[in-house]
Amino acid sequence: MTYLFFIASFNALFFIALLLQKRPKQLHDRILIIWLLYLGFATAAYSLTIDIIPVDPFLSIGIIASFLLHGPFLYLYVGALTLNKKYFKSKDLWHFLPYLAFMFYLLIAFQFPGYSEGISVDHVSEKIAEPPLIFILFLMITAVSGPVYFLLAFKRFRESKESTLDFSSKEVNMEWLEKLIPIFGVVWTVLIAIAVIHHVFQLFTIDFCTNGLFLSLSVFIILIGYFGLRQKQVFISYPIEIEKAITSETEIKYAASKLEDDELQKCCNKVGQYMKSNKPYLDADLTLPKLAEGLNVSTHHLSQVINEIHEKNFFNFINKYRVAEVKRKIQDPKFHNYSLLGIAYESGFNSKSAFNRVFKNLTGTTPSNFRDSLPSS
């Protein structure tokens, strides 16, 4: 098993090397570098001290405390990627305060042998002393930290995916992130399950538990590389032209592929007719490349039509049709038995929050107020 830990450490260093060559590096790249550095160092250090941990309470508890770091790293990585954050703020450091407080407590507690006798994560048949309440509190914080951060990260990811931002412009990274979050959740569940079994049922030994913990971490590192290398934009930069080809922002440069005025108007007419007859906006997962494929036009040209003629980005363009569809269905007797949220889903929206926000932004009123303002039939 020691060899597996070394393999995981080597993989972490290899992925760091790839990230260091990436140009330009974003904030989320830097967070991932630090995260992988910590994971690689932790697994390597554990493999070198695997025989010492069972007889060294401070070292074994320090390992448990280190699991307070995984949640913050995931949450900050998700935030930097989905919110397109450029800088690390000082307030973000507060996420690491529980770990620092736990380690500070251990450093002080182990200076007093009488007090630290009860500080142990191993269960033995004859307990020397009862564990201090502060120590139990820190263990509880460690246990809930992972699930809490997992839920926060998942919530932030879903909010970003459901927002009006051009989610498709970050499609590759989002696919990577959509796999990373559940992996973290599964790994953390395994870690907590092992700890609970040991503490509640007093099964296994401390070395079995710690081996299980770091085996899970090793698998996690390997899976980071597996998904990261399959979606190469996680570790490798692509020429900016490729990224521009899937975005819908106004700063896109069309270069030699830019349509002339006559062709642009023809393409615009084609888009308008397609939107009217095929209603692709009813697809909640519609993206710029998917719409371009349906129209049989290049993504560049579709972006040019949306940006230059309609003066909108992709999602604002699509959401305008969706809101119009909602307003039409609210007034249609066929949908009188539908709730507002049901009509929203039927019109291409995929969340209540996104629907309410977009509708109010485009109409100046809420969906319920719009419905109430209609004359009763």
C-alpha positions in Angstrom: 0.0 0.0 0.0 2.9 2.3 0.6 3.7 2.1 -3.1 0.3 3.4 -3.9 0.8 6.4 -1.7 4.0 7.2 -3.4 2.3 6.8 -6.8 -0.4 9.3 -5.8 2.3 11.7 -4.6 4.1 11.4 -7.8 0.9 12.0 -9.8 0.2 15.1 -7.7 3.7 16.5 -8.5 3.2 15.6 -12.2 -0.1 17.5 -12.4 1.5 20.5 -10.6 4.2 20.5 -13.3 1.6 20.6 -16.0 -0.3 23.4 -14.3 3.0 25.4 -13.8 3.5 25.4 -17.6 -0.1 26.6 -18.3 -0.3 30.1 -19.7 -1.9 32.2 -18.6 -2.7 30.8 -15.2 -6.0 31.8 -13.6 -6.8 32.0 -9.9 -8.4 28.6 -10.0 -5.2 27.2 -11.5 -3.2 28.6 -8.5 -5.7 27.2 -6.0 -5.5 23.8 -7.7 -1.6 23.9 -7.6 -1.7 24.6 -3.8 -4.3 21.9 -3.3 -2.3 19.3 -5.2 0.9 20.3 -3.4 -0.8 19.8 -0.1 -2.3 16.4 -1.2 1.1 15.2 -2.6 3.0 16.3 0.5 0.4 14.8 2.8 0.4 11.4 1.1 4.2 11.3 0.8 4.7 12.3 4.5 2.2 9.6 5.6 3.9 6.9 3.6 7.2 7.8 5.3 5.8 7.8 8.8 3.3 5.0 8.5 5.0 3.0 11.2 5.2 5.9 13.6 1.6 7.1 13.5 0.0 4.3 15.6 2.3 5.2 18.6 2.4 9.0 18.2 -0.9 10.6 19.3 0.1 14.1 18.2 1.0 12.9 14.7 -2.2 10.8 14.3 -4.4 13.6 15.5 -2.6 16.1 13.3 -3.5 13.9 10.3 -7.2 14.0 11.3 -7.0 17.8 11.7 -5.6 18.0 8.1 -8.9 16.9 6.8 -10.2 20.3 7.7 -8.4 21.6 4.6 -10.1 19.6 1.9 -13.5 21.4 2.1 -12.0 24.9 1.9 -9.8 24.0 -1.1 -12.8 22.6 -3.0 -15.1 25.5 -2.1 -12.5 28.1 -3.1 -11.7 26.3 -6.3 -15.3 26.1 -7.3 -15.8 29.8 -6.5 -12.8 30.9 -8.4 -13.8 28.9 -11.5 -17.6 29.5 -11.6 -17.4 33.2 -10.6 -14.4 33.9 -12.8 -12.6 35.4 -9.8 -9.2 37.0 -10.6 -7.8 37.6 -7.1 -7.6 35.8 -3.8 -9.1 38.0 -1.0 -7.9 38.1 2.6 -11.4 37.0 3.8 -10.9 33.7 2.0 -8.3 32.8 4.6 -11.0 32.5 7.2 -11.9 29.2 5.7 -8.6 27.7 7.0 -9.0 29.1 10.5 -10.6 25.9 12.0 -7.5 23.9 10.9 -5.1 26.5 12.3 -7.1 26.6 15.6 -7.1 22.8 15.9 -3.3 22.6 15.4 -2.7 25.5 17.8 -4.8 23.7 20.4 -2.8 20.5 19.9 0.5 22.3 20.2 -0.6 23.8 23.5 -2.3 20.7 24.8 0.6 18.4 24.3 2.8 20.7 26.5 0.8 19.4 29.5 1.0 15.6 29.7 -1.7 15.3 32.3 -4.2 17.1 30.1 -3.2 15.5 26.8 -3.6 11.9 28.2 -7.2 11.9 27.0 -6.4 13.3 23.6 -6.3 10.3 21.2 -8.2 9.1 18.1 -7.4 5.5 19.0 -9.7 3.4 21.1 -8.0 1.0 23.6 -9.5 -1.3 26.1 -8.3 0.7 29.1 -8.7 4.4 28.8 -6.2 6.5 30.7 -8.4 9.6 30.8 -11.6 11.0 29.3 -11.1 13.1 26.2 -11.3 16.9 26.9 -14.5 18.6 25.7 -12.5 21.0 23.5 -10.9 18.1 21.7 -14.3 16.5 21.2 -15.6 19.8 19.7 -12.7 19.9 17.3 -13.4 16.3 16.2 -17.1 17.2 15.6 -16.1 20.2 13.5 -13.7 18.0 11.5 -16.5 15.5 10.9 -19.1 18.0 9.6 -16.6 20.3 7.7 -16.4 18.1 4.6 -20.1 17.6 4.1 -20.9 21.3 4.8 -18.3 22.5 2.3 -19.4 19.8 -0.2 -23.0 21.2 -0.1 -21.8 24.8 -0.3 -19.6 24.0 -3.3 -22.4 22.1 -5.0 -24.8 24.9 -4.3 -22.4 27.5 -5.8 -21.9 25.3 -8.9 -25.6 24.9 -9.5 -26.2 28.6 -9.0 -23.6 29.4 -11.6 -25.0 26.8 -14.0 -28.5 28.2 -13.6 -27.5 31.9 -13.9 -27.8 34.1 -17.0 -24.0 34.1 -17.5 -22.6 32.4 -20.6 -22.1 29.1 -18.9 -21.2 27.5 -22.2 -18.2 29.6 -22.6 -16.7 27.7 -19.6 -18.1 24.4 -20.8 -14.9 22.2 -20.5 -14.0 23.5 -17.1 -17.6 23.0 -15.9 -17.6 19.4 -17.1 -14.5 18.9 -15.1 -16.0 20.6 -12.0 -19.2 18.7 -12.3 -17.2 15.5 -11.9 -14.9 16.8 -9.2 -17.6 17.8 -6.7 -19.3 14.4 -6.5 -15.9 12.7 -6.3 -15.1 14.9 -3.3 -18.4 14.1 -1.7 -17.8 10.3 -2.1 -14.3 10.5 -0.9 -15.3 12.5 2.2 -18.2 10.1 2.9 -15.7 7.3 2.9 -13.4 9.2 5.3 -16.2 10.0 7.7 -17.6 6.4 7.5 -14.2 5.0 8.5 -13.9 7.4 11.4 -17.4 6.8 12.7 -17.0 3.0 12.6 -13.8 3.3 14.6 -15.1 5.7 17.2 -18.7 4.5 17.7 -18.2 0.7 17.3 -14.5 0.7 18.3 -13.7 -1.6 15.4 -10.4 -1.8 13.6 -7.1 -0.2 14.6 -5.9 3.4 14.2 -3.5 2.3 11.5 -6.3 0.6 9.5 -8.3 3.8 9.7 -5.5 6.1 8.6 -4.6 3.7 5.8 -8.2 3.8 4.7 -8.2 7.6 4.9 -5.1 8.0 2.8 -6.1 5.3 0.4 -9.2 7.4 -0.4 -7.1 10.5 -0.8 -4.7 8.6 -3.2 -7.7 7.5 -5.3 -8.9 11.1 -5.3 -5.6 12.4 -6.6 -5.5 9.8 -9.3 -9.1 10.7 -10.4 -8.2 14.4 -10.5 -5.6 13.5 -13.1 -7.9 11.1 -14.9 -10.6 13.7 -15.5 -8.1 16.5 -15.8 -6.1 14.9 -18.6 -9.3 13.8 -20.4 -10.4 17.4 -20.4 -7.1 19.0 -21.2 -8.1 22.6 -20.6 -7.8 21.8 -16.9 -4.0 21.3 -17.2 -3.1 22.7 -20.6 -3.8 26.0 -22.3 -5.2 26.2 -25.8 -4.7 29.1 -28.2 -7.0 31.9 -27.5 -8.7 31.5 -30.8 -10.2 28.2 -29.7 -11.6 29.7 -26.6 -13.1 32.5 -28.5 -14.9 30.1 -30.9 -17.2 29.0 -28.1 -17.9 32.3 -26.4 -20.6 34.8 -27.0 -19.0 38.0 -25.5 -18.8 41.2 -27.4 -15.0 41.3 -27.4 -14.9 38.3 -29.9 -12.7 39.2 -32.8 -14.0 37.6 -36.0 -10.9 38.3 -38.1 -11.1 36.9 -41.6 -14.3 34.9 -41.0 -16.3 38.0 -40.2 -19.5 38.2 -42.3 -20.1 41.2 -44.5 -23.3 43.3 -44.1 -25.4 41.4 -46.7 -24.3 38.0 -45.4 -24.8 39.1 -41.9 -28.4 40.1 -42.5 -29.1 36.8 -44.3 -27.7 34.9 -41.4 -29.7 37.0 -39.0 -32.9 36.3 -40.9 -32.0 32.6 -40.8 -31.6 32.7 -37.1 -34.8 34.6 -36.6 -36.8 32.1 -38.7 -35.2 29.1 -36.9 -36.0 30.5 -33.5 -39.6 31.1 -34.5 -40.2 27.8 -36.1 -38.1 25.3 -34.1 -38.1 27.1 -30.7 -34.7 25.7 -29.7 -34.8 27.9 -26.6 -37.2 25.4 -25.0 -34.2 23.2 -24.5 -32.9 24.1 -21.0 -29.4 22.8 -21.9 -29.1 24.9 -25.1 -25.6 26.2 -25.7 -24.1 28.4 -28.4 -22.4 25.5 -30.2 -25.6 23.4 -30.1 -27.6 26.2 -31.6 -25.0 26.8 -34.3 -25.1 23.1 -35.2 -28.9 23.2 -35.5 -28.7 26.2 -37.8 -25.8 24.7 -39.7 -23.7 27.8 -39.3 -20.4 28.4 -37.7 -20.2 29.5 -34.1 -18.3 32.6 -35.1 -21.0 33.7 -37.5 -23.8 33.0 -35.0 -21.9 35.0 -32.3 -21.5 37.9 -34.7 -25.2 38.0 -35.4 -26.1 37.9 -31.7 -23.5 40.4 -30.7 -23.6 42.9 -33.5 -27.3 42.9 -34.7 -29.1 41.9 -31.5 -26.4 43.6 -29.2 -26.7 40.8 -26.6 -24.7 37.9 -25.4 -25.9 34.4 -26.0 -27.9 33.8 -22.9 -29.5 37.2 -22.8 -30.5 36.5 -26.4 -32.0 33.1 -25.5 -33.7 34.3 -22.3 -35.5 37.0 -24.2 -37.3 34.3 -26.2 -37.9 32.3 -23.0 -39.5 35.2 -21.2 -41.7 35.9 -24.2 -42.8 32.2 -24.2 -43.6 32.4 -20.5 -45.8 35.5 -21.1 -47.6 33.8 -23.9 -48.3 30.7 -22.0 -49.5 32.6 -18.9 -52.2 34.1 -21.1 -53.0 30.8 -22.9 -56.0 29.0 -21.4 -54.3 25.7 -22.0 -51.8 26.6 -19.3 -54.2 28.0 -16.7 -53.8 24.8 -14.6 -50.0 25.2 -14.6 -48.0 26.8 -11.9 -45.7 29.7 -12.8 -42.7 27.4 -12.2 -44.3 24.7 -14.4 -44.7 27.2 -17.2 -41.1 28.3 -16.7 -39.8 24.8 -17.1 -42.0 24.3 -20.1 -40.4 27.5 -21.6 -36.8 26.4 -21.2 -35.8 27.6 -17.7 -34.3 25.1 -15.4 -34.6 26.7 -12.0 -36.9 29.0 -10.0 -34.2 31.5 -9.0 -33.0 31.9 -12.6 -36.5 32.3 -13.9 -37.5 35.0 -11.4 -34.3 36.9 -11.9 -34.4 36.9 -15.7 -38.1 37.6 -15.9 -37.8 40.7 -13.6 -34.7 41.9 -15.4 -36.4 41.8 -18.8 -39.9 42.9 -17.8 -39.4 45.1 -14.7 -41.9 43.0 -12.8 -42.1 39.6 -11.2 -43.9 36.7 -12.9 -46.7 36.7 -10.3 -47.3 40.4 -10.6 -47.4 40.1 -14.4 -50.0 37.3 -14.1 -52.1 39.3 -11.5 -52.0 42.4 -13.8 -53.8 40.5 -16.6 -57.5 41.1 -17.0 -59.5 38.2 -15.7 -61.4 36.3 -18.3 
